[in-house]
Amino acid sequence: MSFAPTATVVLNHWVRILEALQKKVNRQSYDTWFKPTRFSHINGKTLYVRIPSTEFQHVGDRYENLIMEAIDNLGLEVEKVLFVTPQEDPSLPKVREDGGFAPQPDRSLTNARNNNARQSTNLPEQSRFDWNTAAQLNPRYVFDGFVIGSGNQFAHAAALAVAERPSKAYNPLFLYGGVGMGKTHLMQAIGHEVKRRNPHAAISYVSGEKFTNEMINSVRYDKMTSFRDKYRNVDVLLIDDIQFLAGKERTQEEFFHTFNALHESMKQIVIASDRPPKELADFEDRLRSRFEWGLIADIQPPDLETKVAILQKKAESEHTPLPTDVALFIASNVRTNVRELEGALVRLIAWCSLHGVEITLPTAQQCLKQFIDTQVRKITIEAIQRAVAEQFGMRVAELKQKNNSRQIVVPRQIAMYLAKQMTEASLPEIGRQFGGKHHTTVMHSIAKIDEQRRTDKDLNRTINKLMETLN
Ligand SMILES: Nc1ncnc2c1ncn2[C@@H]1O[C@H](COP(=O)(O)OP(=O)(O)OP(=O)(O)O)[C@@H](O)[C@H]1O
């Protein structure tokens, strides 16, 4: 990105640019993409800005015009703005080449450097970050921002216990649940809370994918020692989306040793996954069994009340009043996951501010019409049959056959139950689509699954998963 040279170079360029940008971009974008950035250094007419991770690299392209405009308006003598990760940042000598922060003995030095840098750049209050943490954790994912409901109560309590007594409460803590249910939020909240209680604690948050990629690079560039140091010298390891390691033998082997090293030295491990340990296919048994050593906590989809509370909490953090009827409207129409719920709210806030109107039920209905239409797009019985057949590894035709073996009956009953829940088809219509079953058979199947679902956690999870897939 190139910018025309202008006036005097001062050290707090980026702070001034940030102040200007804050007035131009919406709060959510600012908080997400700019707040975690910080001034690094200036070399000639190139301004280096530190970003927490490579995910932020698009900021330069996406906001190029606004950044250029701010530089022009401020009359800064800057030709180029370069966004660098802590690994790439030459002003951070204590960050190791493999992306890890220095191990414990060096930690105070790193902090001192960061503190000095922070003072010298005179960052505004809201840009002050603990970079040791910010490089890895999303500042929004704290316990305070997490709404507790029946579906996540247990996982929340377990996470809090771990944050309060790392390695003494449950080790490992294994969190699992569907897409966008708050696993990452909860596991990062543990990191923040541990750090709040003990600023010297070394926390590492890494996704299964990043762990794998870093390992591959370390093998390739002969840096296994520093890779091992990085993950075996932390106080708390938060590893997200562990299912990514499925079938990756070498990475699993490495993670196995990392796990053992941490566990033996009484360091906390928190793992998040989209499924429970016993359903992790292509995983070594020795790993799966270790995942079960501590506590396993699932996160179920939020009920309507929890969804309303989440929306209200998010609106509150945006300083936007959200009438209850609007929150109820969004919560009852967005059925997929919390991420989508947040997406609907962000869209509504942006739309209302753009059109200069208040958030009311009619404006919400108008603005979210298309969004919700896609959500409630017609789900057909055929689609349900396909999803169920795939889930149980059978053919759709088998669901319709006159076969009363248990392997066929249970999936068929589940499919009928889903057809009743997710389509508007009548009982006779459902019966017809399952090989001409009588409507009383359909009724019996639905009642049976409805009852079993309350007590059988595995069944309940399978149904939730199918609903998620279909949605
Ligand atoms: N109970 C909750 N209270 C407040 N916010 C929540 C809650 N659950 C989820 N969220 C929000 O929903 C979004 C998605 O959550 P998160 O990324 O933690 O989901 P996830 O389970 O890790 O999903 P994935 O499997 O896709 O990684 C986040 O912005 C998170 O803050």
PDBQT file of the ligand as one rigid body, heavy atoms in Angstrom, charges set to zero:
ROOT
HETATM    1  N1  LIG A 501     -23.525 -17.973  25.581  1.00  0.00    +0.000 N 
HETATM    2  C1  LIG A 501     -23.012 -16.993  24.835  1.00  0.00    +0.000 A 
HETATM    3  N2  LIG A 501     -23.024 -15.725  25.287  1.00  0.00    +0.000 NA
HETATM    4  C2  LIG A 501     -22.523 -14.717  24.527  1.00  0.00    +0.000 A 
HETATM    5  N3  LIG A 501     -21.994 -14.880  23.307  1.00  0.00    +0.000 NA
HETATM    6  C3  LIG A 501     -21.949 -16.125  22.822  1.00  0.00    +0.000 A 
HETATM    7  C4  LIG A 501     -22.457 -17.245  23.545  1.00  0.00    +0.000 A 
HETATM    8  N4  LIG A 501     -22.283 -18.350  22.807  1.00  0.00    +0.000 NA
HETATM    9  C5  LIG A 501     -21.696 -17.950  21.676  1.00  0.00    +0.000 A 
HETATM   10  N5  LIG A 501     -21.489 -16.624  21.671  1.00  0.00    +0.000 N 
HETATM   11  C6  LIG A 501     -20.891 -15.809  20.604  1.00  0.00    +0.000 C 
HETATM   12  O1  LIG A 501     -21.137 -16.468  19.367  1.00  0.00    +0.000 OA
HETATM   13  C7  LIG A 501     -20.023 -16.348  18.501  1.00  0.00    +0.000 C 
HETATM   14  C8  LIG A 501     -19.553 -17.732  18.094  1.00  0.00    +0.000 C 
HETATM   15  O2  LIG A 501     -19.007 -18.365  19.242  1.00  0.00    +0.000 OA
HETATM   16  P1  LIG A 501     -17.657 -19.249  19.192  1.00  0.00    +0.000 P 
HETATM   17  O3  LIG A 501     -16.764 -18.761  18.108  1.00  0.00    +0.000 OA
HETATM   18  O4  LIG A 501     -17.121 -19.328  20.560  1.00  0.00    +0.000 OA
HETATM   19  O5  LIG A 501     -18.296 -20.622  18.752  1.00  0.00    +0.000 OA
HETATM   20  P2  LIG A 501     -17.617 -22.044  18.565  1.00  0.00    +0.000 P 
HETATM   21  O6  LIG A 501     -18.464 -23.000  19.319  1.00  0.00    +0.000 OA
HETATM   22  O7  LIG A 501     -16.187 -21.992  18.920  1.00  0.00    +0.000 OA
HETATM   23  O8  LIG A 501     -17.825 -22.258  17.020  1.00  0.00    +0.000 OA
HETATM   24  P3  LIG A 501     -16.923 -23.057  15.933  1.00  0.00    +0.000 P 
HETATM   25  O9  LIG A 501     -17.174 -24.494  16.179  1.00  0.00    +0.000 OA
HETATM   26  O10 LIG A 501     -17.476 -22.582  14.629  1.00  0.00    +0.000 OA
HETATM   27  O11 LIG A 501     -15.499 -22.669  16.144  1.00  0.00    +0.000 OA
HETATM   28  C9  LIG A 501     -18.973 -15.578  19.261  1.00  0.00    +0.000 C 
HETATM   29  O12 LIG A 501     -19.010 -14.231  18.874  1.00  0.00    +0.000 OA
HETATM   30  C10 LIG A 501     -19.382 -15.712  20.722  1.00  0.00    +0.000 C 
HETATM   31  O13 LIG A 501     -19.023 -14.574  21.467  1.00  0.00    +0.000 OA
ENDROOT
TORSDOF 0
